[in-house]
Amino acid sequence: MRPHIVRPPRTSPGTEVRVPPKPMAPVSTSRWIPSRRVEHIYYFTIAYTILASYFGVEIPLLAAGMTVALAVYCVRNLGSRAKEILAPMAFLFACLISFIFVQVAVHGASITETSIRIFVLSICEVIIVQSLCLRRGFLYRCAIVFVIIAVIPLRNLGFSESTVEMARITGLVGGNLSHPSGLGWWFGFCAIFFAIAGLEEKRGNIQILYWAGAVGCLVIVVLTVERGPLAASALAITVAFRRILKRGFLPVLLVMIFAGVILVSGLFGRAAGRYQERGMEETGRFLLWPVVVERILASPLVGIGLADIATELPEGRSISTPHNSYLFFGLTSGVIPLGFYALFWIRALWAALIHHGRTGYSSFRSPFLLYMFVGSMLGELVISSWSALALCVAAGSGIAQRAGRGPVGRRIRRSNTTSSLLAQAGPQVHVNFHSK
């Protein structure tokens, strides 16, 4: 019995034939973004870290354990995307990891020491924040949480009993808020956030609230009588308002830089109020830094170790830290961590210049970068909650935000629209065959 053969129908020239496409392999579109629960756990961890001692409910190592567990959870769920998401912070991770390695392997430090544990938690903090920046609007929510956390212990705001009265929180509180410098840098960051958020806000009543918050935070910075946070905040806000200043931006920026140098160095004049005495006080940096450079040149490869960081000045007094993050890494761990740290800032600056306007956080990027750079020049790198957020935004986080603004976002939206239209058109493709 001959098999039954089905021949295709004959078609005349110009006839339209429907040809079903070949079955396509399923495309995986699952891209993990931290859930709201992960974000809330992070807020709880930060609040517990800062306020546990203040309310007397501290459990040893609980906050550290939660931070490490949350970082591991984020890396595990990011999977193959972890390299892409964490790439902007790669040089900073290399700096911190090499620093820990030199301290443990060369200088005999223990991984369980508090000074080493701080840097391990700093790595975890950056991983968590960089992952959470994938959530739309995370910067706004997180910055407001930071303000609320820092405002709670302000009822214990007092002034140090030194020659110059400097505001600080007198209660037991984390995040270095009990020190005038830590309090000033924290509220300086919050002031910059509120100023830029008010500039971006289109609703008048909300804009007033943002700018009122900026003024309130700057008042706290002024009360600390810390010249570094005040000068850095003024410079960052000036850069943020460059669109409004327009042609007058460069003169105003130069004046702010000049005033900031005078304020930080204390070389000229007396400032008003408490800054009158503080402005003439010798910071010690101009005497300290040359001595620190000499110590770095004496042991450039691996440094002298964190335990021997205290530096004796020619006048006889000792200063515990170099008050400069670059000198800190060079002095304690040598050229390798210092090189990675310098590369991180070079990459962050270059990325901010060539990718301006391509993420939803672009308006915050340059001010945060300037604020953190000034902070790195005037102090050691201690990554806390607010500084991790500022560093991540400055270095280029928020990959999910790219779909919202800028030319990249428009291309993504057009691609998504085209894909959705093709999906609605059905599985058949119309092909016209024309014979000559």
N, C-alpha and C positions, 0 to 999 in steps of 0.2 A: 504494500500500500504506500503510495507516494505521499510524502508529508505536505501539509497544506501551507502554501507560501503566500504571505500577504505582501503585495507590492504597494509602494506609496502611490498615491494618485498623481496623475500627470497635471502639471501646472503650466499655465501660459505665462509668457514674459510679463513681469511686473506684478505677479500675484504675491500677495503678502502671506508668508508662512509663519506660523507660531512655533518656535523652537524652544522647548523647555530647557532651561539651563542645567548644567551639571550640579549635582548636590554639593553645596559648600560645607567645608568643615566648620563646626561650631567655633565661634570666636569668643574667647573668654573676656568678659567685660568687668569681672569682679576686681575692683580696686579698693582695698581696705582703707577706710577713713575712720579715725577714732570716734566712738560713739559719744553721746551726751553723758553717759555714765562714766566713761573714762575721764572726760573733762571735769566732772563733778568730783571724782576721786582725787584728781590732781589738786583741785581747789581745797579739798579737805586736808590733803597732805601738807600743803603750804600753810594753811591756817593753823594746823596742829604744830608744825615746826616752829612757827613764830610765836604762838600764843599759849602753848602747852605749859611752859614754865610760868607764864604770867597768871594763869588761872590755877596753877598747882595741880595739873593732871598729867604731868609728863611721865611717860613710860620709856625707859632707856631703849634706844635703838629701834623703837617702833616707827618713827618718821623715816629713818634711814632705810629700814627694811621695806617700807611702802614705796619709797622712791626707787629703789633698785628693782623691786618686783614690777612696778609700772613701766620702767624703762625696758626690761626684758620682754614684757608683754607687747609693747609697741614694736620692738625690733622683730619679734617672732611673727607678728601679724602683718608687718610690712613686707616680709619675705624678700622677693627679688627686687622690690621697689626701694628697699632700704638704702641701697647705694645711691639711687637718684635723689631720694628725699634728704638724706644726710650729707650729700656732696658739698653743699655750701659751708659746712662746718668741718670738713675733712682735715684741714690743716690745724684747726684748733684741737680736734681730737688727737692728732698726731703729737701736738705740743704737750698736751696733758698726759698722754700715755708715756711718751718718752721721758717726761719729768718724773713720773712715778717710777719708771724702770730705773732711771739713774739713781734716784734716792734709795731704792730698795737694793739694787744689785751692786752699786758702787759705794754708797755711803752708809750702808747697813741699816737703813730705816726699816721699821716694821710696817707691814701693810695695815695693821690694826691701829696704828697711831692716829690721833685725831687730825694732825696736819695732813697726812696722806689720805685719810678717809674723806676729808673735805674735797679733795680733787677727784676722787672716785665718784662721789655724789654729784660733783659738777658735771662730769661726763653724762651721768644718768639724767640730770636736770635738762641738759641741752637736748638729749635724745627725745625726752618727753615733750618738751615745748616745740621742737621742730616737727614732731609728728602731729601735735594738736593744732599747729598752724594750718594744717590741711582743712580744718573745719572753718567754714565761712563765718566771719565775725568774731573769731576767737580773740584777736588782739583787743578789741573793744571790751569784751566781757572780762578777759583776764586782767586788763589794766584797772578796770573798775573794782574788781575783787581785791587787787593789791592796795588800792586806796582804802577800801573798807577795812582790810586787815590792819593797815598802819594807823588808821584813825582810832580804832578801838582802844589801844593803850595810851592815846594822847592825853587822857585825863590825868596821867602821871607825868606830864611834861614838866620838867624842872630845868634848872640851870646849874652848870658845873661850878664848883667853888674854886675857880682859878682866878688869875688876874683879869681875864676876860670872861664874862658870863656867856656861856654857849649852851643853847637848848639841847636837851637830850631826854630820853624816857628813863625815868628813875627805877621803874619796876623791872623784874626779870622778864626779858623779852628776847626772842631770837632775831636773826636777820641783821645783827649789828645795829639795831635801832637804838640801843642804849648808848651808843657813841654818837657824838654830834656829826661826825663825818658820814657814818652809815645812814643816819636819819636824813641828812641833807641830800645825799645822792639818791635815796629812795624817793623822796618827795620831789626832787628835781626831775626825775624820770616821769613821775605822775603829772607834773606841771607841763612838761613838753607834750605828753599825750593829750591832755585836756585842751591845750592851745591848738594843736593840729586838728583834733576832732571837732572843735568849734569852727575852725576855718573850713573844714570839709562839710559841715552840717548846713543844710539849706533851710531848715525850720528855725525860725527866729527864737522861739521860746527855748528850744533845746540848745541852741547855740549860746544863749545867755548862760544857761546852766553849765555848759562846758567851760566857758571862759571864767565864770565865777569859781569853778573848781581849780582852774589854772592859777588864779590870783591867790586862792587859799593855800595851795601847795607852795607857791613862791614865798608866801609869808613864813611858812615853816622853815624853808631853806634860809631865809634871811635871819630868822631867830637863831639858827645854828651857828651863825657867824663863820661858816666854812666858805672860804673864797673859791675853792675849786668847783663845787656843785653850782654855786651862784653864777660864776663866769661861764661854765659849760652850758647851763640852762639858757642863759641869755644868748649865747652864740647859736645854740640849736634852734631856739624859737625865732631868732633873726633869719636863719636859713629857711625855716619853714614858711615864713611870711614874705619870702622873696618875690612871690607873684604880686602881692599887694604893693610892696615897695617899688617894684619895677626899676626905673632908672636910678632911684636913690638907694638901691640895694647894696651896691658895692661900697659907697662911702659909709653907710651905716654899719656894714659888716666890718670894714677896716677899723672904724671907731670902737666897735664892740671887742674886736681882737686886741686892740691897743689897751682898752680899759681892762680887759681880762688879764693881760700880761701884768699890768700895774697892780691889779687886785691880788693876783696870785703871788707875785714876787714881793710885794710890800716895799718897793724901792722908793716910791714917791708919795708924799702927802699923807694926810689922815682922812679916813672916811668918816661918815657921820655916825653918831651913836656909838654902839659897841664896836663898829668897824674902825673907830678912831684908834683904839689901842691895838686891835687885831691887824689893822692895815700896816702898822709899823713893826709888827712882831716878825722876827727872823724865822723863816720856815725851816732853815737848815738844809734845804735841798741843794742850794748852790755850793754849800760846803761839803755836803755828803756825797753827791754824785761823782766828783772827781776821785774821791777815795774809793768808791765802789768800783769805778772803772779800772783803777789800778789793781784791785783784788781780782777782777775778772781776767785781766791780762796775765796775772800770775798763775791762774789755773783755768785756761780757756776751754778745755775739752769737756770736763765733767763738773766744773765748778767746785765749790767748797762744801756743799751740802746744806740742807735746810737747818740743821742744828747749829751751824756756825754762822748764821746770816747776820748776826749783830755786828755792827761796824763801829770802830772807835774813831772819833774825830781828833784832829790835832789838838784841839782845845781841851781834850780830856774826857768829854762825855760820850756816851754810847747811844746809838740809834738802832732800834731793833730791826727795821726794814728799810729798803732803799727808797720807798715811796715812788717807785716807777716799775711797772710790770715788766718792761723789757730788761731793765737791770736786774730785776728779781730772778727771771729765768736764767739770764746769763751768769749771775752770781751763784745761784744754787745748783744749776744743772748743766751749765756749759752751752756750747754753740748750737747743739742739735735742737733742743726745745726752743731756744731763742730764734733759730732760723725758721722753724715751723710757725712760731708765733708771728714773726714778721711777714711770712708768706700769707698767713690768714688775713692780716690787715690789708696787704697789697691786693689780694684777690677780692676782698670785700669792697675796697674802693673802686677797683676796676669794674666789678660787676654792677656797682651802683651807677657808674657813669654810662656803661653801654646798654644796660637794661632798664634805664629810667622809664617809668610809666607803664611797665609791662605786668605789674602785679597789682592786686588790690591794696597792697600796703605801700605803694610807691611814695606817697606823700610823707610817710613816716620814716622812710629808709634813710635818707641823707641826714635829717636831724638826729636820729638815733645813732647813726654811724659817727657823727661828729661828737655827740655827747659821750659815747663810750670811748672814743679815741682820746678825748681830753682826760677822761677818767683813768685810762690806762697809762697816760703820761704822768699823772699825779698820784697814783696809788698802785697797789698790787691787784692782780686779777683774782677776785674772789667772786665766783659765779653764784649768785643767789637767784631767787625767783625772778625779780624784776630785771636783773642784768642778763639772765638767760633769754628772756623775751626780747629785750632790746638788741642783743647780739644776733639772735636768729632773724629778726626782721631786718636788721642792718646788713647781714650777710646774704639775704635773699631767700626767705622762706615763703610759705604760702603758695605752693604750686597749684593748689586747687583754686586760688584766687585769680589765676591767669585768665580763666574763662569769663571773668566779669568785666574786665576793662582792657583797653589798649588794642593794638592790631592783632596780637596773638589771640586774645579773647574773641575777636570778631571772626578770625579764621576758624577757631574751634566751633563757634556757634554755627557758621555756615556749613562746616563739615557735618555737624550733628543734624542740621536741617535737611541736608541732601540725603543723608542716610535714612532719615525718617520718611522722606518722600518716596525713596526707592522701596522701602519696606511696605508702604501702603499701596504701591503700584501692583503688587502681586508677584508671583514667581515667574511669570512668562515675559519673555523679551521679544519684541517685534523686530524682525529682520526682513529687509526687502532684497530680493534677488532680481537683478536685471540682466537679461541676456541680450547679446548684441545680435 
